Structure formats: C-alpha cells, structure tokens
Amino acid sequence: MGAFAELVKAVIRSYGHLLLDPVMGFLFLIVLMIVGDQYRRIETNEKKIFGQALNKALPQTVKAMAFGLLGGLLSSILLVLIGVSLTGSGIQYLLPVAVVLYLINPRFLCFSYAGGILSALHLIIGRPQVNVPVVTGLVACLHAVESLLIRLSGSTCASPVVLQRKEGDVVGGFVLQRFWPVPLILLALTIVPETSALPGDVISLPDWWPLLRGPVPQGPGVPIFVMTPIMAGLGYSDLALTTSPEERSRETSRTLALYSVVLLGLSILSAHVTWVQWVAALFAPLAHELVIRTGIRKEQEGKPYYVSTEGTGATVLEVIPGSEASRVGLKRGNIITSISGMAVTRQTLSSLREMNDVVLEVVRSPEDPQRTTVHLSRQGNAPFGFFTAPMPGDQPLVELGRQSPLLWFIKRILRKRT
C-alpha cells in the first residue's frame, strides 16, 4: 500500500499546482463563466416568476467552484489509482460527440451516452479508435464523484415550480439544478530514452497495475506514466414532486452511485475479457437512460407532496430566506390549516396580501402531525415571504421540457425565410 499512498500524495501535490498553470487557469475560468451563466439564468427565471431570486447566481457559483474543486480532486485520485490513461484511449472524442447529442436533446449532454456510442461504434466497425475499458471506466469514475457531489449539494439550488403533470393535475415541486467546474488529473504514457533519464520521483507500482490498460507507445526507451491536467464540467438536473428536494437528491445519489460501481466493475472486467466490452458499452448509456426515465416516471406518476386542498390545508412550497416567514420558523413542507381562525381557501390565501398581522395554525409535515401557531407581522410593505402549493384547478406557472437546440435553430431559419 506504500506505493499507492505515494501515488495519492503525488496527485494531491499536482492538483495543488494545477490552477497555477496559465492554460489550465484560463480553461477553468471559461468553464466557471459557463457555470455562472447557468446560475444567472436560474436567478433570472425566479425573478420573472416570483418577483425575486431565491437562488442568487454569485453565491451559487462560488459554492459550485468549491465543490467542483473537491470533486475534481477526488475524481483525479480515483482515476489515477485505477490507471485511466489518456494515451490511445479516444477520450478526446467524448466532448465533441456529447456536444452533438446536446444539439439533439440537452439532457444527452452526458459522457455516458457519448462514451456508449463511441464504444459501440468501435466494437462494430472499428472506428473511431477508442479503448472501451478506459472510456467506460472514465464515465464510471466521473459519475461516482457526481453522485457524491449530488449527495453533498444536489438540493442546495432548488427552484420552486408549479406545473401540470401528465395526468392533468397541477402540483408544486422543485427543479434541482447544479453545475460544477471540475479540473482533473489523468495519466498519460510517455517514453523516456534511457533508464538513467528517469526522474527521481518515479513511483514503482505492482505489475498488475493499471487496472485499465491502454496501448503502450512504441519506440526505444522506458514507458512511464506522467500526470496530465484536463478540464471538465459536471451537471445535475432533477425534479422533486413526490418528495422533498433533500430526499430526492439522496435517492438520485444512491442510484447513480450503484450505476457507477456496476459500470466500473464491467470496465475493469472488460480489460481482461474481451466480450465484456460489449456489455460495458451498452450498459453505459442504457442503464443511465433507465435511471433517468425511472426517476421521471416516479415524479410524474407518484403521489404529489406539494399540493393544497381548499378548506383543509395549504402546503408551504417555499420560504424566502431573511423574510418574516423565515424569521418565525415557517418551513418548506409545513401545512397551514387555518389563517387567523379562518379556513384555508383561495380567498383567505389571497387576503394575506392585505393583512398586516396574521396567525397561522401549522402542521409540521404530512409525516409529522405536530401542530404549532405562527404569528406573522408585516415589516413595512414587505411581503410575508412564503409561497404555497397550488390547489386543484390552479393554473401551472411553468412548462417543463427543453427544446432541441438544433430544432430551435431550424425553426428560426424557416421563420426568417417565410
């Protein structure tokens, strides 16, 4: 274990100097700007719908940078310990293919789909030249770290929504979105002319390492691995309609972690058993698609969590940080059962806008029947600072579904011609 401990220390040292490199620092800033723009869009949409931003772009971007650096370090350690190598792997094809898939549907901007397609093409027609175990292993490692990032921060950028499900019912919920800039360190094989030319900090590892073997460069000399920095980005998008954002992100994290472990096992096995490469190549996109579709179906068809019933109770969908409602302890998921002694109806909820003082009878949650009384006092002209879930018959505020960028571009061209 001493050699692998030294290897981990070497990765940490290299990662500490990574952003000091001018090229990597520049690439990191570009990806960070793209990530920041995504959070700016979230902030703009929330202002448009609710009149104010619940998730401000700057703190979300700073948080994403911190978690992205942590995720990048963990990814780098995992990738180096397994022995994922850039040399002859075909990893360079992943991003262009992922971008093409994005133009078809934004949710296909994921290395699991690009890696599966590239691996399948290689196995079927021999082109492009990719190392299937290495490509699928990279996908597995990145998704493993993504599952950890989702567990740590997946629910920290939850935008409330009111939308219509397939059955026609209008429900409240949350769109969960997180984006992380992830600098990585991977290995690359190179040839040094003579043994005497080896640097003094070379780490000798067992003959069975790396677990994912790539092609060895030809030529005289000694092949050694060197650490090479690359820039990547990870993203997470989810929907919480049947449970809280915290529980939904935990469920997704567990499922994605299981997917990663299975795919990594298939990748390592496929490096030794050729026919398993077919299994790994197909598992990468198909299992990922199954995870996505299963989650969407659960949220679209399950019992909604954020709904209100006239005369019975209104579920609190969101509480604005720093507001009067936040100060008195009103929380997301609380159920308001009466308003100053009156039954909860559309009319009494609307009348809150004109009230300066109000007493709310509140049940903590559907799972916890504990009751409490909350007294709200308006501070100047400021609203109380909470939103309730829709009642039957309410209209949706948003419509989910992102149009294909390619289809959008074609429609725009056709409109100009007509």
N, C-alpha and C positions, 0 to 999 in steps of 0.2 A: 504493500500500500504506500510505501515511501515515495516511489516514483510518481504515482498518481497524485499524491499530496503536493509534490513539487510541481506537477503539471497544473494543478488548480492555482497554486501560488503564482505561477508564470502567467496564467490567464488573467488573474486579478491585477498583476503588475502591468500587463499590456493594456488592460482595459482602462487603468488609471491614466495612461498616456494617450488613449485613443482620440479624445476630443481635442487634444493639443495639436494633432496633425492638421495642417491648414485645409487639406482636401476633405477629410472626414468632418472637421468642424463646419465647413461650408455646406456639406451634404446634410449634416444634422440640422442646421438652421433652415435649410429648404424644407425638409420633412416636417420640422417643427412649425414652420409657417403654414404648411398644408393642414396640419393637425389643428392649429389655431383657427384657421379659416372654417373648419368643420364646426368648432365650438361657437364661432361667431354666428354661423348660420342658425345653430340651435338657439342662441340668445335672441337673434332677430325674430325667429318664428314665435318664441314665447312672448316677446313684446307685442307681436301682432295679434296673438290670440288672447293673452291675459292682461295686456296693458303694461306689463313689466317682466323683466327677466328673472326667472327662478334659478337659472344656471348661467352665471356670468362667464364670458369667454376667457378673460385673463386668469382668474384662479383655476379654472378647469384646465387651461393649457399648462400652467405651472405644475399642477398635480399630475397631468399626463406626462410631462417631461420627467418628473421624479420617478414615477412608476415605470416609465419606458426605460430609463437607465438601469433600474433594478432588474426589470425583465430581460434587458439586453445582457447584463452580466450573468444572470442565471442561465439564459439560453446559451451563451458562449461557453460556460463551464460544461454544460450538458453536451453540447455539440463537439467540443474538443475531447471530452472524456470518451465519447463514443467513437470519435475519429472521423467525423464528417469532413470530407476534403473537397475543396473547390476544383482540384485538378482532374480534368476529364470527366467531371460529374454531369455537365449540362445544366447546372444550376442557373447559368446566365440566361437560359431560355424562359425561366419561370415568370419573371416580371412582364416581359412582352406578351406572353400568352395570357397572363392574368388581366392585362390591360384590354386585350381584345375581348375577352369574356366579359369584362366590365361594360364594354360598349353594347353588349347584347343584353345584359341584366346586371345592375350594380351589385347585387348580392353575390355574384360569381367572382368578385374581386377577392379571391382567396387561393392560396397556394395549393390547397387540397385538390381543387378542380384542375388547375393548371398542371400540377405535378402528376395527377392521374392521367390526363390526356397525353402529356409528353411521354410518360412511361408506356402507355398502351400503344402509341404510335411507334415507339422504338421497338417494342416487342413484336408488332405486327409487320412493319415494313423496314425496320432497321434504321429509321431516321425520325427525328434527329438523334445524334449520338449522345445518349444520356446513360448514366449509371443508375438503374432503377432503385437498388437498395439505398444509395446515397440520397437521391431525390426524395423518396418516400420517408426516409429517416429524418431528413431536414424538416419535412412537413410535420412529422410526428413531434419532433422536439419543439418547434415553434408553437404548435397547438397545446403542448403540455404547459409551456410557460404562459400562453394566453389563458389557459384555464386558471392558473394561479392569479394572474392579473384580474381576471373577472371575479374571482373569489374575493380579492382584496379591495377592488374599486369598481366592480361592474355596476353597482347600484347607485354610485355617487353622482351620476349625471342622468337622472330620471326626469323626463319631461311629461307632465300630465296631459292626457288626451281624452276626448270624448268622441267615440266613433261607433259606427254601425257594424255589427258582426254579420256573418253570412246568413244567420237565421233571421236577421232583420231587427234584433234588439239593439238598442243604443246603450252602451256601457262606458264606464270610466276605466281608466288604466294608465299605464305609463309606457312610453318608448324609452328603452335603455340604450344609450349610445356611449361608447368610449373609443378613443383613438390614442395610440401610443407610438412615439418615435423610438425605434429600437436599434441602436448601434450594436453590431455583432462582431465577434472574432471567430473566424473559421481557420481551418488548417489548409495549407497548400503544399504539395510536394515539389521539391526542387532538387537539383543535383549540384553537389559541391565537388570540385575537381579531385581533391585528394583528402584522405583521412586527416592529414595534418592540418588541413584548412578548416576543419570543423570548429565552430565557435566553442568557447569554454563552457557555455551554459546549456549544452545539449543534454536532454534527459533521455536515458535509456529505458525503454518500456518492453514488456514481455512480447514474445514472438506472436502470440495470438491477437495482439492489438495491432491495428484498429479493428473494431467490430464490423465496420462497414468499409471494406477495402475498395479502393479505386485503382485505376491503372497507374503503373509506375513509369515516369518519364524515361525514355531511352537515352543512352549515352554513357560515356565513361564517367566514373566518379561514384560518389556515395549519395543515395537518396535520403533526404531528411525532410521532416515537416517544419514549416515555418508558419507563424501566426499572421493572418491577413485580416485587416478590418474591412467590413462591408456595412452598408446602411440599409435598414429595412423599416417597415412600419406594420403595426398590427391594429385591427379594428374589431369592435364588437357591437352588434346591434341585436336587440331582442324586444320582446313585447310582454308586459305583465298585465293580464286582465283577470286571471283567476286567483292570483295571489299577490303578495307584496313584492316590490322590486328587489328587496333583500333576499327573499326566499327564491324568487325566480332566478336571480344571478347565481345563487348557491346551486340550484338544480342544474343550470346550464354548465357551471364549472365542473360539477361531478361527472356529468355526461361527457363533456369534452375531454376530461382527464382520462376516462375509460377508453374513449376513442383513441387518444394519443398512445396509451400504453399498448393497446392491441396493435395499432399500426406500427409502432416502434418494434414490437416483437416480430411482426411479419417482415419488417425491413431487415432486421438482423438475421432472421432465418433465411430470407431470400438471398442473402450474400453467400450462403453455403449450399442452398438447394435451389437450383435454377427455376424450376416450375413454380415455386412460391412467389416469384416476381410477378406472375400474372395475378395472384391473389392480392398482393400488396398494391399493385397498380389499380385494380378495380375497387379494392376496399377504400382507398384514399378518398375518391370523390363520392362513391355511392353511399358509404356509411356516413360521411359528412352530410350529404343531402338528406339521408334518413333522420339524422339528428335534428336538422333544421325543420323538416316537414312535420316530424312528430311534435316538436315544440310548438309550431304554429297551430297545428290541429288541436292540441290541448288548450291553447289560449282561445281559439276561435269557438270551440265546442264545449268547453268545461263551464262549470258554474261560475258566473262573474262575481268578483269580490267587491268591486267598487260600484254599487248601484244603490239608489234611494227608492223608497216606497212612500207615496203620499199618505199621510196620516199615521205612518208607523215610524219612520226614521230616515234621516239623510246621512249618508256616509261621507265623511270628510275625505276629499280626494287629495288635497294638498294644503299645506300651511306655509305661508311666506316667511322665511327667516327674518327675525327682527320685528315682526308685526305684533300687534296687540294679541292676536290669537296665539302666536308663538310664545309670547311672554307669560300668558296664563296657563300654558301647558297643553293646549289643544294639539292633537297629533293626527297625522295621516292614518286613516282607518277607523278613527273614532266614529261613533254613530250618535247623531243628535236626535233625541227622542221628543224634545219639546223646546219651544222658543218663548221665553217669558210666560210660561204656563199655557201657551197655545200649541195645538197640534202642528206637526211639520207638514206644510203644504207648499205649493209653488208660491202662493200669495205671501205666506209668512216668511219664506226664504227671501222673496223679493223685497219685503218690507225692512229687512236688515239694513238696506242701504240708507234708510231714513232714520233708523234708531241710533241714539247716542249711547244708551245703556241697555244691555240685554243679558238675560240669564238663560244659559243653555243647560238642559239636562242631557248628560252624555253617558253612553255606554262605551267602555274602553275598546272593545272589538267584538266581532261575531264569536270568537273563541273565548273571550273573557267578558262575562256579563256584569262585571263590577261597574257600579254607577257612581257618577260624581256630578257636581254642579260647577259650572264655569261662569264667571261674571266678566263680561267684556265692557269696557268703557272706551268710547271713541276718542282718539287723540287728535284734536283739530278736525281737519277734513279728511284725514287718512282713513281708508277702509279698514275693516277689522282684520283682513289679511288671511282669509281662507276660502277655498272653493269646495263645493260639494259635488258628489257624483250625480249623474243625470237621473231623472225619474222617467218611468215609462211614458213614451210619447214625445220626449225631448228630441231635438234635432242634433245630429252629430256636428262637431266643430272642425274635425279634420277627416281626411280620407287617406287611408294608408295605401302604399303601393308606389314604387318609384318607376317612372317610365324609362324604357331603354334609351340611353343617350343617342345611340345610332338611329333608332326610330324617331326620336325627337328631332334630330338633325335633318333626316329625310323629309319629315313633315314640314319643317321650316322652309326647306328648299322648295318644296312643292307649293307652299302657300305664296312664296315670293313670285314663282312663275305664273301663278294664276291671278 
